[in-house]
């Protein structure tokens, strides 16, 4: 864990008032997955993009179960600011555990869901936002680098899970309609 604190502490040296405000705003996009939930709802409401919305919904549900219901309580990793209490937090301390980063997992679940749904341009835009959200979690000292990496991997896995589930459902429907 020493190398992780070295990374987090190094990030503390790049703080500026403008960057602080930007990172707080970026991280808030990921609070409770709100930006991704809103995008999912919008996509579900538009007939032309409904399939992409279904992909995102399934990926985000998988993410919620894997991260918040299964992994966070099992791993029970305390947050970095609970260990290094000298850091001035720019966000309200969180009550849940650190591993994996839920903000990062939801973000990358959305990116990969959009990619698997065939929305590559939208996925590219979501990727930019996701990378910023993931970085903000370390910048703000609320996650270790391995929390963010774990969230990224789990998020990508959730998009793939969504693709597998949707493909199976579509195959089953196709067989029934014959």
C-alpha positions as protocol buffer text, in pm:
chain_id: "A"
residue {
  index: 1
  type: UNK
  ca { x: 0 y: 0 z: 0 }
}
residue {
  index: 2
  type: UNK
  ca { x: 302 y: 227 z: 35 }
}
residue {
  index: 3
  type: UNK
  ca { x: 329 y: 286 z: -340 }
}
residue {
  index: 4
  type: UNK
  ca { x: -37 y: 381 z: -350 }
}
residue {
  index: 5
  type: UNK
  ca { x: 12 y: 652 z: -90 }
}
residue {
  index: 6
  type: UNK
  ca { x: 314 y: 773 z: -285 }
}
residue {
  index: 7
  type: UNK
  ca { x: 91 y: 818 z: -591 }
}
residue {
  index: 8
  type: UNK
  ca { x: -190 y: 982 z: -393 }
}
residue {
  index: 9
  type: UNK
  ca { x: 52 y: 1212 z: -210 }
}
residue {
  index: 10
  type: UNK
  ca { x: 219 y: 1309 z: -539 }
}
residue {
  index: 11
  type: UNK
  ca { x: -125 y: 1406 z: -674 }
}
residue {
  index: 12
  type: UNK
  ca { x: -167 y: 1635 z: -374 }
}
residue {
  index: 13
  type: UNK
  ca { x: 126 y: 1842 z: -506 }
}
residue {
  index: 14
  type: UNK
  ca { x: -58 y: 1939 z: -827 }
}
residue {
  index: 15
  type: UNK
  ca { x: -359 y: 2093 z: -653 }
}
residue {
  index: 16
  type: UNK
  ca { x: -468 y: 2440 z: -758 }
}
residue {
  index: 17
  type: UNK
  ca { x: -793 y: 2620 z: -668 }
}
residue {
  index: 18
  type: UNK
  ca { x: -918 y: 2590 z: -1028 }
}
residue {
  index: 19
  type: UNK
  ca { x: -823 y: 2223 z: -1059 }
}
residue {
  index: 20
  type: UNK
  ca { x: -979 y: 2153 z: -719 }
}
residue {
  index: 21
  type: UNK
  ca { x: -1314 y: 2298 z: -831 }
}
residue {
  index: 22
  type: UNK
  ca { x: -1295 y: 2110 z: -1161 }
}
residue {
  index: 23
  type: UNK
  ca { x: -1220 y: 1775 z: -994 }
}
residue {
  index: 24
  type: UNK
  ca { x: -1499 y: 1819 z: -739 }
}
residue {
  index: 25
  type: UNK
  ca { x: -1742 y: 1897 z: -1023 }
}
residue {
  index: 26
  type: UNK
  ca { x: -1622 y: 1598 z: -1228 }
}
residue {
  index: 27
  type: UNK
  ca { x: -1647 y: 1358 z: -937 }
}
residue {
  index: 28
  type: UNK
  ca { x: -2003 y: 1478 z: -864 }
}
residue {
  index: 29
  type: UNK
  ca { x: -2103 y: 1358 z: -1212 }
}
residue {
  index: 30
  type: UNK
  ca { x: -2032 y: 1008 z: -1086 }
}
residue {
  index: 31
  type: UNK
  ca { x: -2206 y: 1041 z: -748 }
}
residue {
  index: 32
  type: UNK
  ca { x: -2451 y: 750 z: -727 }
}
residue {
  index: 33
  type: UNK
  ca { x: -2384 y: 697 z: -1100 }
}
residue {
  index: 34
  type: UNK
  ca { x: -2615 y: 991 z: -1170 }
}
residue {
  index: 35
  type: UNK
  ca { x: -2473 y: 1099 z: -1505 }
}
residue {
  index: 36
  type: UNK
  ca { x: -2489 y: 739 z: -1631 }
}
residue {
  index: 37
  type: UNK
  ca { x: -2839 y: 681 z: -1494 }
}
residue {
  index: 38
  type: UNK
  ca { x: -2963 y: 1000 z: -1661 }
}
residue {
  index: 39
  type: UNK
  ca { x: -2800 y: 897 z: -1990 }
}
residue {
  index: 40
  type: UNK
  ca { x: -2954 y: 549 z: -1958 }
}
residue {
  index: 41
  type: UNK
  ca { x: -3303 y: 694 z: -1905 }
}
residue {
  index: 42
  type: UNK
  ca { x: -3263 y: 930 z: -2201 }
}
residue {
  index: 43
  type: UNK
  ca { x: -3148 y: 644 z: -2425 }
}
residue {
  index: 44
  type: UNK
  ca { x: -3436 y: 425 z: -2308 }
}
residue {
  index: 45
  type: UNK
  ca { x: -3689 y: 698 z: -2389 }
}
residue {
  index: 46
  type: UNK
  ca { x: -3575 y: 741 z: -2750 }
}
residue {
  index: 47
  type: UNK
  ca { x: -3682 y: 446 z: -2967 }
}
residue {
  index: 48
  type: UNK
  ca { x: -3375 y: 475 z: -3190 }
}
residue {
  index: 49
  type: UNK
  ca { x: -3138 y: 443 z: -2890 }
}
residue {
  index: 50
  type: UNK
  ca { x: -3345 y: 212 z: -2669 }
}
residue {
  index: 51
  type: UNK
  ca { x: -3115 y: -87 z: -2728 }
}
residue {
  index: 52
  type: UNK
  ca { x: -2819 y: 115 z: -2600 }
}
residue {
  index: 53
  type: UNK
  ca { x: -3023 y: 217 z: -2296 }
}
residue {
  index: 54
  type: UNK
  ca { x: -3100 y: -148 z: -2222 }
}
residue {
  index: 55
  type: UNK
  ca { x: -2730 y: -233 z: -2247 }
}
residue {
  index: 56
  type: UNK
  ca { x: -2644 y: 45 z: -2005 }
}
residue {
  index: 57
  type: UNK
  ca { x: -2922 y: -48 z: -1763 }
}
residue {
  index: 58
  type: UNK
  ca { x: -2811 y: -412 z: -1749 }
}
residue {
  index: 59
  type: UNK
  ca { x: -2444 y: -312 z: -1710 }
}
residue {
  index: 60
  type: UNK
  ca { x: -2523 y: -65 z: -1431 }
}
residue {
  index: 61
  type: UNK
  ca { x: -2737 y: -320 z: -1246 }
}
residue {
  index: 62
  type: UNK
  ca { x: -2455 y: -576 z: -1274 }
}
residue {
  index: 63
  type: UNK
  ca { x: -2214 y: -310 z: -1148 }
}
residue {
  index: 64
  type: UNK
  ca { x: -2436 y: -226 z: -851 }
}
residue {
  index: 65
  type: UNK
  ca { x: -2460 y: -591 z: -749 }
}
residue {
  index: 66
  type: UNK
  ca { x: -2093 y: -676 z: -799 }
}
residue {
  index: 67
  type: UNK
  ca { x: -1948 y: -360 z: -640 }
}
residue {
  index: 68
  type: UNK
  ca { x: -2189 y: -250 z: -371 }
}
residue {
  index: 69
  type: UNK
  ca { x: -2360 y: -573 z: -271 }
}
residue {
  index: 70
  type: UNK
  ca { x: -2074 y: -822 z: -307 }
}
residue {
  index: 71
  type: UNK
  ca { x: -1723 y: -672 z: -318 }
}
residue {
  index: 72
  type: UNK
  ca { x: -1728 y: -361 z: -97 }
}
residue {
  index: 73
  type: UNK
  ca { x: -1862 y: -547 z: 211 }
}
residue {
  index: 74
  type: UNK
  ca { x: -1634 y: -848 z: 156 }
}
residue {
  index: 75
  type: UNK
  ca { x: -1312 y: -652 z: 95 }
}
residue {
  index: 76
  type: UNK
  ca { x: -1405 y: -382 z: 351 }
}
residue {
  index: 77
  type: UNK
  ca { x: -1107 y: -163 z: 260 }
}
residue {
  index: 78
  type: UNK
  ca { x: -1098 y: 164 z: 447 }
}
residue {
  index: 79
  type: UNK
  ca { x: -1046 y: 481 z: 249 }
}
residue {
  index: 80
  type: UNK
  ca { x: -706 y: 649 z: 220 }
}
residue {
  index: 81
  type: UNK
  ca { x: -815 y: 964 z: 403 }
}
residue {
  index: 82
  type: UNK
  ca { x: -903 y: 746 z: 705 }
}
residue {
  index: 83
  type: UNK
  ca { x: -538 y: 640 z: 725 }
}
residue {
  index: 84
  type: UNK
  ca { x: -369 y: 967 z: 625 }
}
residue {
  index: 85
  type: UNK
  ca { x: -580 y: 1214 z: 817 }
}
residue {
  index: 86
  type: UNK
  ca { x: -353 y: 1508 z: 735 }
}
residue {
  index: 87
  type: UNK
  ca { x: -508 y: 1546 z: 388 }
}
residue {
  index: 88
  type: UNK
  ca { x: -755 y: 1831 z: 347 }
}
residue {
  index: 89
  type: UNK
  ca { x: -1062 y: 1669 z: 188 }
}
residue {
  index: 90
  type: UNK
  ca { x: -1249 y: 1869 z: -74 }
}
residue {
  index: 91
  type: UNK
  ca { x: -1554 y: 1641 z: -61 }
}
residue {
  index: 92
  type: UNK
  ca { x: -1765 y: 1503 z: 221 }
}
residue {
  index: 93
  type: UNK
  ca { x: -1614 y: 1187 z: 372 }
}
residue {
  index: 94
  type: UNK
  ca { x: -1791 y: 875 z: 250 }
}
residue {
  index: 95
  type: UNK
  ca { x: -1948 y: 611 z: 470 }
}
residue {
  index: 96
  type: UNK
  ca { x: -1890 y: 306 z: 251 }
}
residue {
  index: 97
  type: UNK
  ca { x: -1573 y: 113 z: 177 }
}
residue {
  index: 98
  type: UNK
  ca { x: -1304 y: 197 z: -74 }
}
residue {
  index: 99
  type: UNK
  ca { x: -1260 y: -110 z: -297 }
}
residue {
  index: 100
  type: UNK
  ca { x: -1362 y: -102 z: -574 }
}
residue {
  index: 101
  type: UNK
  ca { x: -1426 y: 254 z: -686 }
}
residue {
  index: 102
  type: UNK
  ca { x: -1798 y: 262 z: -758 }
}
residue {
  index: 103
  type: UNK
  ca { x: -1767 y: 588 z: -953 }
}
residue {
  index: 104
  type: UNK
  ca { x: -1507 y: 427 z: -1180 }
}
residue {
  index: 105
  type: UNK
  ca { x: -1694 y: 97 z: -1213 }
}
residue {
  index: 106
  type: UNK
  ca { x: -2022 y: 264 z: -1312 }
}
residue {
  index: 107
  type: UNK
  ca { x: -1839 y: 489 z: -1554 }
}
residue {
  index: 108
  type: UNK
  ca { x: -1658 y: 208 z: -1732 }
}
residue {
  index: 109
  type: UNK
  ca { x: -1966 y: -17 z: -1721 }
}
residue {
  index: 110
  type: UNK
  ca { x: -2138 y: 258 z: -1918 }
}
residue {
  index: 111
  type: UNK
  ca { x: -1849 y: 298 z: -2163 }
}
residue {
  index: 112
  type: UNK
  ca { x: -1830 y: -73 z: -2235 }
}
residue {
  index: 113
  type: UNK
  ca { x: -2209 y: -109 z: -2256 }
}
residue {
  index: 114
  type: UNK
  ca { x: -2222 y: 169 z: -2515 }
}
residue {
  index: 115
  type: UNK
  ca { x: -1936 y: 5 z: -2704 }
}
residue {
  index: 116
  type: UNK
  ca { x: -2102 y: -338 z: -2707 }
}
residue {
  index: 117
  type: UNK
  ca { x: -2431 y: -177 z: -2809 }
}
residue {
  index: 118
  type: UNK
  ca { x: -2257 y: -41 z: -3118 }
}
residue {
  index: 119
  type: UNK
  ca { x: -2248 y: 321 z: -3003 }
}
residue {
  index: 120
  type: UNK
  ca { x: -1874 y: 366 z: -3050 }
}
residue {
  index: 121
  type: UNK
  ca { x: -1878 y: 746 z: -3083 }
}
residue {
  index: 122
  type: UNK
  ca { x: -2089 y: 781 z: -2773 }
}
residue {
  index: 123
  type: UNK
  ca { x: -1860 y: 533 z: -2596 }
}
residue {
  index: 124
  type: UNK
  ca { x: -1558 y: 746 z: -2691 }
}
residue {
  index: 125
  type: UNK
  ca { x: -1719 y: 1054 z: -2533 }
}
residue {
  index: 126
  type: UNK
  ca { x: -1816 y: 853 z: -2227 }
}
residue {
  index: 127
  type: UNK
  ca { x: -1458 y: 724 z: -2206 }
}
residue {
  index: 128
  type: UNK
  ca { x: -1324 y: 1079 z: -2171 }
}
residue {
  index: 129
  type: UNK
  ca { x: -1569 y: 1154 z: -1889 }
}
residue {
  index: 130
  type: UNK
  ca { x: -1493 y: 816 z: -1728 }
}
residue {
  index: 131
  type: UNK
  ca { x: -1117 y: 871 z: -1726 }
}
residue {
  index: 132
  type: UNK
  ca { x: -1169 y: 1214 z: -1567 }
}
residue {
  index: 133
  type: UNK
  ca { x: -1403 y: 1070 z: -1303 }
}
residue {
  index: 134
  type: UNK
  ca { x: -1158 y: 788 z: -1226 }
}
residue {
  index: 135
  type: UNK
  ca { x: -868 y: 1033 z: -1194 }
}
residue {
  index: 136
  type: UNK
  ca { x: -1074 y: 1265 z: -974 }
}
residue {
  index: 137
  type: UNK
  ca { x: -1124 y: 986 z: -721 }
}
residue {
  index: 138
  type: UNK
  ca { x: -749 y: 966 z: -662 }
}
residue {
  index: 139
  type: UNK
  ca { x: -695 y: 1342 z: -687 }
}
residue {
  index: 140
  type: UNK
  ca { x: -956 y: 1391 z: -414 }
}
residue {
  index: 141
  type: UNK
  ca { x: -789 y: 1123 z: -196 }
}
residue {
  index: 142
  type: UNK
  ca { x: -1104 y: 911 z: -165 }
}
residue {
  index: 143
  type: UNK
  ca { x: -969 y: 604 z: -349 }
}
residue {
  index: 144
  type: UNK
  ca { x: -643 y: 419 z: -385 }
}
residue {
  index: 145
  type: UNK
  ca { x: -508 y: 362 z: -737 }
}
residue {
  index: 146
  type: UNK
  ca { x: -593 y: -10 z: -709 }
}
residue {
  index: 147
  type: UNK
  ca { x: -952 y: 81 z: -616 }
}
residue {
  index: 148
  type: UNK
  ca { x: -974 y: 276 z: -939 }
}
residue {
  index: 149
  type: UNK
  ca { x: -806 y: -2 z: -1140 }
}
residue {
  index: 150
  type: UNK
  ca { x: -1042 y: -256 z: -983 }
}
residue {
  index: 151
  type: UNK
  ca { x: -1340 y: -36 z: -1067 }
}
residue {
  index: 152
  type: UNK
  ca { x: -1221 y: 0 z: -1426 }
}
residue {
  index: 153
  type: UNK
  ca { x: -1186 y: -377 z: -1470 }
}
residue {
  index: 154
  type: UNK
  ca { x: -1519 y: -451 z: -1301 }
}
residue {
  index: 155
  type: UNK
  ca { x: -1690 y: -184 z: -1510 }
}
residue {
  index: 156
  type: UNK
  ca { x: -1558 y: -330 z: -1834 }
}
residue {
  index: 157
  type: UNK
  ca { x: -1664 y: -675 z: -1715 }
}
residue {
  index: 158
  type: UNK
  ca { x: -2016 y: -545 z: -1641 }
}
residue {
  index: 159
  type: UNK
  ca { x: -2048 y: -412 z: -1996 }
}
residue {
  index: 160
  type: UNK
  ca { x: -1943 y: -753 z: -2125 }
}
residue {
  index: 161
  type: UNK
  ca { x: -2191 y: -924 z: -1889 }
}
residue {
  index: 162
  type: UNK
  ca { x: -2465 y: -698 z: -2025 }
}
residue {
  index: 163
  type: UNK
  ca { x: -2368 y: -795 z: -2379 }
}
residue {
  index: 164
  type: UNK
  ca { x: -2376 y: -1168 z: -2292 }
}
residue {
  index: 165
  type: UNK
  ca { x: -2715 y: -1140 z: -2121 }
}
residue {
  index: 166
  type: UNK
  ca { x: -2871 y: -938 z: -2402 }
}
residue {
  index: 167
  type: UNK
  ca { x: -2730 y: -1169 z: -2670 }
}
residue {
  index: 168
  type: UNK
  ca { x: -2879 y: -1472 z: -2487 }
}
residue {
  index: 169
  type: UNK
  ca { x: -3218 y: -1302 z: -2454 }
}
residue {
  index: 170
  type: UNK
  ca { x: -3215 y: -1206 z: -2824 }
}
residue {
  index: 171
  type: UNK
  ca { x: -3120 y: -1563 z: -2925 }
}
residue {
  index: 172
  type: UNK
  ca { x: -3400 y: -1702 z: -2710 }
}
residue {
  index: 173
  type: UNK
  ca { x: -3652 y: -1458 z: -2862 }
}
residue {
  index: 174
  type: UNK
  ca { x: -3530 y: -1544 z: -3210 }
}
residue {
  index: 175
  type: UNK
  ca { x: -3580 y: -1916 z: -3148 }
}
residue {
  index: 176
  type: UNK
  ca { x: -3929 y: -1859 z: -3004 }
}
residue {
  index: 177
  type: UNK
  ca { x: -4041 y: -1653 z: -3303 }
}
residue {
  index: 178
  type: UNK
  ca { x: -3951 y: -1928 z: -3551 }
}
